[in-house]
Amino acid sequence: GPYPASTNFGATSVGTMAIRRFLRPVCYQNLPGDLLPVDLR
């Protein structure tokens, strides 16, 4: 139906925490310092 059957953010793409399903870890190991994001320099 139009409303999700579950409010568990791990089981639906609806809800404030649903974005966690699409996040991925990012590793900056051995990346040259001038290519790092400003916050990590």
C-alpha positions in Angstrom: 0.0 0.0 0.0 0.9 3.7 0.0 2.2 3.6 3.6 5.2 1.4 4.6 4.4 -1.8 6.4 7.4 -1.2 8.7 8.7 1.8 10.6 12.1 0.0 11.1 14.6 2.2 9.1 16.5 -0.9 8.1 13.6 -2.4 6.3 12.1 0.5 4.5 13.3 3.5 2.5 10.8 5.8 4.3 11.7 7.6 7.5 14.3 9.9 9.0 16.8 7.2 9.6 16.3 5.4 6.2 19.3 7.2 4.7 21.6 4.9 6.7 20.7 2.1 4.3 22.5 4.0 1.5 25.6 5.2 3.4 29.0 3.7 2.8 32.3 4.1 4.7 35.0 6.1 2.9 38.7 5.5 3.5 41.3 8.2 2.9 44.4 5.9 3.6 47.4 6.9 1.5 45.6 9.8 -0.2 47.8 12.8 -0.8 47.1 15.6 1.7 46.1 18.1 -0.9 43.3 15.8 -2.1 41.8 15.4 1.3 38.6 17.3 2.2 39.3 20.6 3.9 38.0 19.3 7.3 40.6 16.5 7.3 43.7 18.5 6.3 
